[in-house]
Amino acid sequence: MTHHKIGLALTSLLHGIILFLMAGIVPYLILHVSAWIAFPTILLFVNFIWTGGAVPLTDLENSFRKKLGRPRIHCFIGHYITNMLK
């Protein structure tokens, strides 16, 4: 049971780090990368976030949540960020 809690914590942390890096790379792309690469990449990030794209980390986090008897999440941003702002 303890290893499931550790797995959930590490998965959530990794999820957050990746989201932070995705948001942090946008200014770098705008300032230092050719527009032919920067804008499609940024649009890909925005599309992925707005459409609620599921990633393998969400599935992994949900498997840990199921083993711990916690409810599923549908989207990392919706669960951790949007719910905090309400």
C-alpha positions in Angstrom: 0.0 0.0 0.0 2.8 2.4 0.8 4.5 1.8 -2.6 1.2 2.8 -4.3 1.2 6.1 -2.3 4.8 6.8 -3.3 4.0 5.9 -6.9 1.0 8.3 -6.9 3.1 11.1 -5.4 6.0 10.6 -7.9 3.6 10.4 -10.8 1.8 13.6 -9.8 5.1 15.3 -9.3 6.4 14.3 -12.7 3.1 15.3 -14.2 3.4 18.8 -12.7 7.1 19.2 -13.7 6.3 18.3 -17.3 3.4 20.8 -17.3 5.6 23.5 -15.8 8.3 22.8 -18.4 5.8 23.0 -21.2 4.6 26.4 -20.0 8.1 27.6 -19.4 9.4 26.7 -22.8 6.9 28.9 -24.6 8.8 32.2 -24.0 12.0 30.5 -25.1 10.4 29.3 -28.3 9.0 32.8 -29.0 12.3 34.5 -28.4 15.0 32.1 -29.6 13.5 29.7 -32.2 12.5 30.2 -35.8 8.8 31.0 -36.2 8.4 27.9 -38.4 9.1 25.8 -35.4 7.9 27.9 -32.5 4.3 28.7 -33.5 3.3 25.1 -34.5 4.8 23.8 -31.3 3.0 26.4 -29.2 -0.3 25.7 -31.0 0.3 22.0 -30.4 0.7 22.6 -26.6 -2.4 24.8 -26.5 -4.5 22.3 -28.5 -3.3 19.5 -26.2 -4.2 21.5 -23.1 -7.6 22.8 -24.3 -8.8 19.4 -25.7 -7.9 17.7 -22.4 -5.5 15.3 -24.1 -4.9 12.2 -22.0 -1.3 11.2 -21.5 0.2 8.0 -20.2 1.0 9.7 -16.9 -2.8 10.3 -16.4 -3.5 6.6 -17.0 -0.6 5.6 -14.6 -1.9 8.1 -12.0 -5.4 6.7 -12.3 -4.1 3.1 -11.8 -2.4 4.2 -8.5 -5.6 6.0 -7.5 -7.7 2.9 -8.2 -5.4 0.8 -6.1 -5.7 3.3 -3.2 -9.5 3.6 -3.5 -9.3 7.2 -4.7 -11.5 8.7 -7.5 -10.2 8.9 -11.0 -9.0 12.2 -12.6 -9.8 13.1 -16.1 -7.2 15.8 -16.6 -4.2 16.8 -14.6 -4.9 20.6 -15.1 -8.6 20.3 -14.3 -8.0 18.2 -11.2 -5.0 20.0 -9.6 -5.0 23.5 -11.0 -8.6 24.4 -11.9 -10.0 22.9 -8.7 -7.5 24.9 -6.6 -8.6 28.2 -8.3 -12.3 27.6 -7.5 
